[in-house]
Amino acid sequence: MTTLWKWFSPGMNIKRWVLLTLLGIFLLGLGLALLDRHLVGLMGEVMELLANQLAGVPQWFIGILIAVLGLAMIGHGFRMAFKSIMTVIRPDPSERLVETIYHHRSLKRGPKVVAIGGGTGLSSLLKGIKEYTSNITAIVTVTDDGGSSGRLRDNLGILPPGDIRNCLVALADKETLMEEVLQYRFTSGELGGHNLGNLLLAGLNDVSGGFDGAVRALSKVLAIRGQVLPVTLENVVLGAELEDKTLVYGECNISASRSRIKRIFLRPEICHPLPEALAAIQEADLIILGPGSLYTSVIPNLLVQGMADAIENSPAQKIYICNIMTQPGETQGYTAHDHIEAIFDHVGPIVDQILVNSEPIPGRLLKKYSEKGAAPVKVDSAALSKKGIKIWSKYLVQQSNLVRHQPEKLAQAVMEIIYESKTAALERAPVKIYQPSRTPKHYP
C-alpha cells in the first residue's frame, strides 16, 4: 500500500493525468447512460435532468458527444501518464519507443554466441555482433600484465581489468559516450597511465566482494547486451617455452620475445573456469575463438581446466577467426594453417571452421607493417582442407591507419556463416515421406 501511494507524491507528475482519466471514465459513463437510461440507474436520472436543461437538442446526440469527450479524456490521460513515466525510464527520445522495443525483442531471439579471446580483436567482434543478437557471452583472458592492468594487478592483487573493460564498453547499449568516459586515460600524477574504467573496476572489486561481482555491477550500469566473464578468477601467470628451450613468463615478455614459441602454459597449471562460462558454451549455437593474439589472447583461455573439453563436447558450431596480419614476437611467418595447428597442438581439434580475410590491404599499410616484420596471413587452403577445416573467406578489413577487423563486416560475416550452415544442415536432413500402413484400420 505504501508503494501505491508513492505514485501520488508531489512532483511525480502523475496525479493530474490519473484524475483526467477518471473524469473521462465518468463522462463516458454519463454518455452511455444518456444513450440508454436503463444502462446505469443513477446516471440515467442525472442525464434526464441534463437533457431537460438542453431542451431541443436530441438526447442521442448529447450522449454521443459526452461519450466521445470521455473517451478523448481517457486516451489523453493514459497517454500523458505513460509519457511521464517513460521520460524517466528512457530519457533519450531520439529513438521511437516502438523501434526500441522491436529492436530489443528481435535481439533476444538471436543466436546464442560465445566469443572467446581478449585484446582489441574480441571487442571489435562484440561491437558488431551485438547488433544481431543480445544472447552473447564474452569469455575473456586474464593474463595481461602490462600497462594500467599490470600495475593494478601488482599493486592491488586484482585480476587485470583492461580486456574486461574493453568488452563491457563494446557490448554497452549506447557505447559512444561510455567509451569516452571509461577509456579516459590519466596523463599525469600518480594516476598517470591508468584508465578510468580500470580504476572503476578496481573499486567495484572491493565494493562487490570480488572481481566477478565488479564485472556484473558494471554490466548493469552499462546495460550491456549479453554478459562478460573472466575465464577464471584465479591469479594465473602465462608462461612460454621458446624453440631455443628458453622459458619466458609474463604476457608482455612473451610478446616481446624474438624466438619462435613452441608452447605456452599457465601457472598454476590447475585453474578452474567460471561455471557460467561452461554453461554458456554448452548452450551456444556458435562458439568463436578470436580474433586476437594467438598465444596471448586466444589459447590461454583454452588452457583453463575444462574449457577445451566443454568446447569439444558442445553441439555448437566452432569457428576460429584468423588474424589478418601476422604478429612479430608471436606469429611471424605463420599461415592460417599454422594458427590452427598451434591450437590443435595445445588442446586438440576443437574447431572445424576458419574465417579468413580476402579483402586486399592498401599498399601504404603493407609497407608500414612490413617495416615491423608483419605481413598478411597467407591462407593455405590445401593444408586446411586436408585437416578437415572448412574455410570462409570474407571482406573484413577496416579502412584506417591500422589493419584490423571492421566490426560490422566481421559481424555480418559471422551471421552469414550461421545462416548458411543452418541452410546446408536443413538441405542434408533426410526427408520423411508418409507411407500409409498396408493393413487398413477399421474403426467402429
C-alpha positions as CSV (number, residue, x, y, z in Angstrom):
1,M,0.0,0.0,0.0
2,T,2.9,2.4,0.8
3,T,4.3,1.8,-2.7
4,L,1.0,2.6,-4.3
5,W,0.7,5.9,-2.5
6,K,4.1,6.9,-3.7
7,W,2.7,7.3,-7.2
8,F,0.7,10.3,-5.8
9,S,3.6,12.0,-4.1
10,P,4.3,15.7,-5.0
11,G,6.5,16.0,-8.1
12,M,5.6,12.7,-9.7
13,N,3.7,14.4,-12.5
14,I,1.2,11.6,-12.5
15,K,-1.8,12.7,-10.4
16,R,-3.2,15.2,-12.9
17,W,-3.3,12.6,-15.6
18,V,-4.9,10.0,-13.4
19,L,-7.6,12.4,-12.4
20,L,-8.2,13.3,-16.1
21,T,-8.6,9.7,-16.9
22,L,-11.1,9.2,-14.1
23,L,-13.1,12.2,-15.2
24,G,-13.0,10.7,-18.7
25,I,-14.4,7.4,-17.4
26,F,-17.1,9.3,-15.6
27,L,-18.1,11.3,-18.7
28,L,-18.1,8.1,-20.8
29,G,-20.5,6.5,-18.3
30,L,-22.7,9.6,-18.5
31,G,-22.8,9.5,-22.2
32,L,-23.6,5.8,-22.3
33,A,-26.3,6.3,-19.7
34,L,-27.9,9.0,-21.9
35,L,-28.0,6.7,-24.8
36,D,-29.7,4.1,-22.7
37,R,-31.2,5.2,-19.4
38,H,-31.5,1.6,-18.3
39,L,-27.7,1.1,-18.6
40,V,-26.9,2.8,-15.3
41,G,-29.8,3.8,-13.0
42,L,-28.3,6.8,-11.1
43,M,-26.5,8.1,-14.2
44,G,-29.8,7.9,-16.2
45,E,-31.5,10.2,-13.7
46,V,-28.6,12.7,-13.9
47,M,-28.7,12.6,-17.7
48,E,-32.5,13.2,-17.7
49,L,-32.0,16.3,-15.7
50,L,-29.3,17.4,-18.1
51,A,-31.5,16.7,-21.1
52,N,-34.3,18.9,-19.7
53,Q,-31.8,21.8,-19.4
54,L,-30.9,21.3,-23.1
55,A,-34.4,21.2,-24.5
56,G,-34.5,20.9,-28.2
57,V,-31.2,19.0,-28.5
58,P,-31.6,15.3,-29.4
59,Q,-30.8,13.1,-26.4
60,W,-28.8,10.6,-28.5
61,F,-26.6,13.5,-29.8
62,I,-25.8,14.7,-26.3
63,G,-25.0,11.1,-25.3
64,I,-22.6,10.6,-28.2
65,L,-20.9,13.9,-27.6
66,I,-20.3,13.3,-23.9
67,A,-19.1,9.7,-24.6
68,V,-16.7,10.8,-27.2
69,L,-15.4,13.6,-24.9
70,G,-14.9,11.0,-22.1
71,L,-13.0,8.6,-24.4
72,A,-10.8,11.5,-25.5
73,M,-10.0,12.4,-21.9
74,I,-9.3,8.8,-21.1
75,G,-6.9,8.4,-24.0
76,H,-5.1,11.7,-23.3
77,G,-4.8,10.9,-19.6
78,F,-3.3,7.5,-20.3
79,R,-1.0,8.9,-23.0
80,M,0.4,11.7,-20.8
81,A,0.8,9.4,-17.7
82,F,2.7,6.9,-19.8
83,K,4.8,9.6,-21.4
84,S,5.6,11.0,-17.9
85,I,6.8,7.6,-16.7
86,M,8.8,6.8,-19.9
87,T,10.6,10.2,-19.7
88,V,12.2,8.9,-16.6
89,I,12.8,5.4,-17.7
90,R,14.0,6.3,-21.2
91,P,15.2,10.0,-21.1
92,D,16.7,9.8,-24.6
93,P,13.8,10.5,-27.1
94,S,16.0,10.2,-30.2
95,E,14.7,6.7,-30.9
96,R,11.0,5.9,-31.1
97,L,9.7,3.6,-28.3
98,V,8.2,1.1,-30.7
99,E,11.5,0.8,-32.6
100,T,13.4,0.4,-29.3
101,I,11.0,-2.4,-28.1
102,Y,11.1,-4.1,-31.5
103,H,14.9,-4.0,-31.7
104,H,15.3,-5.4,-28.2
105,R,12.8,-8.2,-28.8
106,S,14.4,-9.2,-32.1
107,L,17.9,-9.2,-30.4
108,K,16.6,-11.6,-27.7
109,R,15.6,-14.0,-30.5
110,G,19.1,-14.0,-32.0
111,P,21.5,-16.9,-31.9
112,K,23.4,-17.8,-28.7
113,V,27.0,-16.8,-29.4
114,V,30.1,-17.4,-27.2
115,A,33.2,-15.4,-28.1
116,I,36.5,-16.4,-26.5
117,G,39.6,-14.3,-26.6
118,G,40.9,-10.9,-25.4
119,G,42.5,-7.7,-26.6
120,T,41.1,-5.3,-29.2
121,G,40.2,-8.2,-31.5
122,L,37.5,-9.6,-29.3
123,S,36.0,-6.1,-28.5
124,S,35.8,-5.4,-32.3
125,L,33.8,-8.6,-32.8
126,L,31.5,-7.8,-29.9
127,K,30.7,-4.3,-31.2
128,G,29.4,-5.7,-34.4
129,I,27.7,-8.9,-33.2
130,K,25.6,-7.1,-30.6
131,E,23.6,-5.5,-33.4
132,Y,22.3,-9.0,-34.4
133,T,21.8,-10.7,-31.0
134,S,21.9,-10.0,-27.3
135,N,22.5,-13.7,-26.5
136,I,26.2,-13.1,-26.2
137,T,28.8,-14.4,-23.7
138,A,32.3,-13.0,-24.0
139,I,34.9,-15.2,-22.2
140,V,38.0,-13.1,-21.6
141,T,41.6,-13.9,-20.8
142,V,43.0,-12.7,-17.5
143,T,46.8,-13.0,-18.1
144,D,47.5,-9.4,-19.1
145,D,50.4,-7.9,-17.1
146,G,51.2,-4.7,-18.9
147,G,50.1,-1.1,-18.8
148,S,47.4,0.0,-16.4
149,S,46.1,-3.5,-15.9
150,G,49.6,-4.8,-14.9
151,R,50.1,-2.0,-12.4
152,L,46.7,-2.6,-10.7
153,R,47.4,-6.3,-10.7
154,D,50.7,-5.8,-8.9
155,N,49.5,-3.1,-6.5
156,L,46.1,-4.4,-5.6
157,G,46.3,-8.1,-6.4
158,I,43.2,-8.0,-8.6
159,L,42.7,-9.6,-12.0
160,P,43.8,-7.4,-14.9
161,P,40.7,-5.3,-15.9
162,G,41.8,-3.9,-19.3
163,D,40.4,-6.5,-21.6
164,I,37.3,-6.9,-19.5
165,R,36.7,-3.2,-19.7
166,N,37.0,-3.1,-23.5
167,C,34.5,-5.9,-23.8
168,L,32.0,-4.2,-21.5
169,V,32.3,-1.0,-23.4
170,A,31.8,-2.9,-26.7
171,L,28.6,-4.5,-25.5
172,A,27.2,-1.4,-23.9
173,D,23.7,-0.5,-25.3
174,K,25.0,3.1,-26.0
175,E,28.7,2.7,-26.1
176,T,29.8,6.1,-27.7
177,L,29.6,8.2,-24.5
178,M,30.6,5.4,-22.2
179,E,33.6,4.6,-24.3
180,E,34.9,8.1,-23.9
181,V,34.4,8.0,-20.2
182,L,35.7,4.5,-19.4
183,Q,38.6,4.7,-21.9
184,Y,39.8,8.0,-20.5
185,R,43.4,7.8,-19.6
186,F,45.1,10.0,-17.0
187,T,48.2,11.6,-18.3
188,S,49.9,12.9,-15.2
189,G,50.3,12.4,-11.5
190,E,50.1,9.1,-9.6
191,L,47.2,8.1,-11.8
192,G,49.2,8.7,-15.0
193,G,48.7,5.9,-17.5
194,H,45.6,4.5,-15.7
195,N,42.2,4.2,-17.5
196,L,39.2,5.4,-15.6
197,G,37.4,2.2,-16.4
198,N,40.2,0.1,-14.9
199,L,40.0,2.2,-11.7
200,L,36.3,1.8,-11.6
201,L,36.5,-2.0,-11.8
202,A,39.2,-1.9,-9.1
203,G,36.9,0.0,-6.8
204,L,33.9,-2.3,-7.6
205,N,36.2,-5.3,-6.8
206,D,36.1,-4.3,-3.1
207,V,32.6,-3.0,-3.0
208,S,31.0,-6.0,-4.8
209,G,33.1,-8.6,-2.9
210,G,35.2,-9.9,-5.8
211,F,36.1,-9.4,-9.4
212,D,33.2,-11.3,-10.8
213,G,30.8,-9.1,-8.8
214,A,32.6,-6.0,-10.1
215,V,32.1,-7.1,-13.7
216,R,28.4,-7.8,-13.0
217,A,27.9,-4.4,-11.3
218,L,29.5,-2.5,-14.2
219,S,27.5,-4.6,-16.7
220,K,24.3,-3.4,-15.1
221,V,25.5,0.2,-15.2
222,L,26.2,0.0,-18.9
223,A,23.1,-2.1,-19.6
224,I,25.2,-4.4,-21.8
225,R,23.8,-6.8,-24.4
226,G,24.9,-10.2,-23.1
227,Q,27.4,-11.0,-20.5
228,V,31.2,-10.7,-20.0
229,L,33.0,-13.3,-17.9
230,P,36.7,-13.6,-16.9
231,V,37.7,-17.1,-17.9
232,T,38.9,-17.8,-14.4
233,L,39.0,-15.9,-11.1
234,E,42.4,-17.3,-10.2
235,N,45.5,-15.2,-10.5
236,V,47.3,-17.0,-13.3
237,V,50.6,-16.2,-15.0
238,L,51.2,-17.0,-18.6
239,G,54.4,-18.8,-19.5
240,A,56.0,-19.9,-22.8
241,E,58.7,-22.3,-23.9
242,L,60.5,-21.0,-26.9
243,E,62.1,-23.1,-29.6
244,D,65.6,-22.3,-28.1
245,K,64.4,-24.0,-24.9
246,T,64.1,-20.7,-23.0
247,L,61.2,-20.3,-20.6
248,V,59.6,-16.9,-20.5
249,Y,57.0,-15.7,-18.0
250,G,54.5,-12.8,-18.4
251,E,52.4,-11.9,-21.4
252,C,54.4,-8.8,-22.2
253,N,57.7,-10.7,-22.2
254,I,56.2,-13.4,-24.4
255,S,55.0,-10.9,-27.0
256,A,58.4,-9.2,-27.0
257,S,60.4,-12.4,-27.5
258,R,62.0,-12.9,-30.9
259,S,62.4,-16.6,-30.7
260,R,59.6,-18.8,-32.1
261,I,57.1,-20.0,-29.5
262,K,57.0,-23.8,-29.0
263,R,54.2,-23.9,-26.4
264,I,52.5,-21.8,-23.8
265,F,51.2,-22.8,-20.3
266,L,49.6,-21.4,-17.2
267,R,51.0,-21.1,-13.7
268,P,49.3,-22.5,-11.6
269,E,48.5,-25.2,-14.1
270,I,45.3,-26.2,-12.4
271,C,42.9,-23.3,-12.5
272,H,39.1,-23.5,-12.9
273,P,36.7,-21.6,-15.2
274,L,33.6,-19.9,-14.1
275,P,30.6,-22.2,-14.1
276,E,28.6,-19.6,-16.1
277,A,31.2,-19.9,-18.8
278,L,30.9,-23.7,-19.1
279,A,27.1,-23.3,-19.1
280,A,27.2,-20.8,-21.9
281,I,29.4,-23.0,-24.0
282,Q,27.0,-25.9,-23.6
283,E,24.0,-23.9,-24.6
284,A,25.7,-22.0,-27.5
285,D,24.7,-22.1,-31.2
286,L,28.1,-20.8,-32.2
287,I,31.5,-20.7,-30.4
288,I,34.1,-18.3,-31.7
289,L,37.8,-18.2,-31.0
290,G,39.4,-14.9,-31.7
291,P,40.2,-12.7,-33.3
292,G,43.2,-11.7,-31.2
293,S,46.8,-12.6,-30.4
294,L,47.1,-16.3,-30.9
295,Y,49.4,-17.1,-27.9
296,T,48.4,-14.4,-25.5
297,S,44.7,-13.8,-26.1
298,V,43.1,-17.0,-27.6
299,I,45.0,-20.1,-26.4
300,P,45.4,-19.0,-22.7
301,N,41.6,-19.3,-22.3
302,L,41.7,-22.9,-23.7
303,L,44.3,-24.0,-21.1
304,V,42.0,-23.3,-18.2
305,Q,40.9,-26.7,-16.9
306,G,37.7,-27.9,-18.5
307,M,37.4,-25.2,-21.2
308,A,38.7,-27.2,-24.1
309,D,36.6,-30.3,-23.2
310,A,33.5,-28.1,-22.9
311,I,34.0,-26.7,-26.3
312,E,34.7,-30.1,-27.9
313,N,31.5,-31.6,-26.3
314,S,29.3,-28.6,-27.2
315,P,26.8,-29.2,-30.1
316,A,27.5,-25.6,-31.3
317,Q,29.4,-24.7,-34.5
318,K,33.0,-23.9,-33.7
319,I,35.0,-21.4,-35.7
320,Y,38.3,-19.7,-35.4
321,I,38.6,-16.1,-36.7
322,C,42.1,-15.8,-38.0
323,N,44.1,-12.6,-37.6
324,I,44.5,-10.5,-40.8
325,M,48.2,-9.8,-40.2
326,T,51.0,-11.9,-38.6
327,Q,52.3,-10.6,-35.3
328,P,56.0,-10.1,-34.6
329,G,57.1,-12.0,-31.5
330,E,54.2,-14.4,-31.7
331,T,53.2,-15.5,-35.2
332,Q,55.8,-14.1,-37.5
333,G,55.7,-16.1,-40.8
334,Y,52.6,-18.0,-39.7
335,T,50.0,-19.2,-42.3
336,A,46.3,-19.7,-41.5
337,H,47.1,-23.4,-41.1
338,D,49.9,-22.7,-38.6
339,H,47.4,-20.8,-36.5
340,I,45.0,-23.8,-36.5
341,E,47.9,-26.2,-35.9
342,A,49.0,-24.2,-32.8
343,I,45.5,-24.5,-31.3
344,F,45.4,-28.3,-32.0
345,D,48.8,-28.9,-30.6
346,H,47.8,-27.3,-27.3
347,V,44.2,-28.5,-26.8
348,G,43.3,-30.8,-29.7
349,P,40.9,-30.4,-32.7
350,I,38.2,-28.3,-31.1
351,V,37.3,-26.2,-34.2
352,D,36.4,-27.3,-37.6
353,Q,35.9,-23.9,-39.4
354,I,38.0,-20.8,-40.0
355,L,37.1,-17.3,-41.1
356,V,39.9,-15.5,-43.1
357,N,40.1,-12.1,-44.7
358,S,40.1,-11.9,-48.5
359,E,39.9,-8.1,-48.9
360,P,43.0,-6.5,-50.4
361,I,45.1,-4.4,-48.0
362,P,46.3,-0.9,-49.2
363,G,49.9,-0.8,-50.2
364,R,50.8,2.0,-47.8
365,L,49.7,-0.2,-44.9
366,L,51.6,-3.2,-46.2
367,K,54.7,-1.2,-46.3
368,K,54.1,0.2,-42.8
369,Y,53.6,-3.3,-41.3
370,S,56.5,-4.9,-43.3
371,E,58.9,-2.5,-41.6
372,K,57.8,-4.0,-38.3
373,G,58.1,-7.6,-39.5
374,A,54.4,-8.2,-40.1
375,A,52.7,-9.4,-43.3
376,P,49.2,-10.6,-44.3
377,V,48.4,-14.1,-43.1
378,K,48.6,-16.5,-46.1
379,V,45.6,-18.8,-46.4
380,D,47.0,-22.3,-47.4
381,S,43.7,-23.8,-48.4
382,A,45.0,-27.2,-49.3
383,A,46.6,-27.8,-45.9
384,L,43.5,-26.6,-44.1
385,S,41.2,-28.8,-46.2
386,K,43.4,-31.8,-45.6
387,K,42.9,-31.2,-41.8
388,G,39.1,-31.1,-42.3
389,I,38.8,-27.3,-41.8
390,K,36.0,-25.5,-43.7
391,I,37.2,-22.1,-44.9
392,W,35.1,-19.0,-45.0
393,S,36.7,-16.0,-46.9
394,K,35.1,-12.6,-46.4
395,Y,36.0,-8.9,-46.8
396,L,36.9,-7.9,-43.2
397,V,39.4,-5.0,-43.3
398,Q,38.7,-1.7,-41.5
399,Q,39.8,1.3,-43.6
400,S,42.0,3.1,-41.2
401,N,45.7,3.6,-40.4
402,L,45.8,0.1,-38.8
403,V,44.9,-3.3,-40.3
404,R,42.1,-4.5,-38.1
405,H,38.8,-6.3,-38.4
406,Q,35.9,-3.9,-39.1
407,P,33.2,-4.7,-36.6
408,E,30.2,-4.5,-38.9
409,K,31.9,-6.6,-41.7
410,L,33.0,-9.2,-39.1
411,A,29.6,-9.5,-37.5
412,Q,27.9,-9.7,-40.9
413,A,30.3,-12.5,-41.9
414,V,29.6,-14.4,-38.7
415,M,25.8,-14.2,-39.2
416,E,26.2,-15.3,-42.8
417,I,28.1,-18.3,-41.6
418,I,25.4,-19.2,-39.1
419,Y,22.7,-18.8,-41.8
420,E,24.5,-20.7,-44.5
421,S,25.4,-23.5,-42.1
422,K,21.8,-23.9,-40.9
423,T,20.6,-23.9,-44.5
424,A,23.1,-26.6,-45.5
425,A,22.1,-28.7,-42.5
426,L,18.4,-28.5,-43.5
427,E,19.2,-29.5,-47.0
428,R,21.2,-32.5,-45.8
429,A,18.4,-33.6,-43.4
430,P,16.5,-36.7,-44.6
431,V,13.0,-36.0,-45.8
432,K,10.4,-38.2,-44.1
433,I,7.8,-39.4,-46.6
434,Y,4.5,-40.6,-45.3
435,Q,3.7,-44.1,-46.2
436,P,0.2,-45.5,-45.3
437,S,0.0,-48.7,-43.4
438,R,-0.5,-51.8,-45.6
439,T,-3.1,-53.1,-43.2
440,P,-6.1,-50.8,-43.2
441,K,-7.5,-49.8,-39.8
442,H,-11.2,-50.5,-39.0
443,Y,-13.0,-48.1,-36.8
444,P,-16.3,-48.9,-35.2
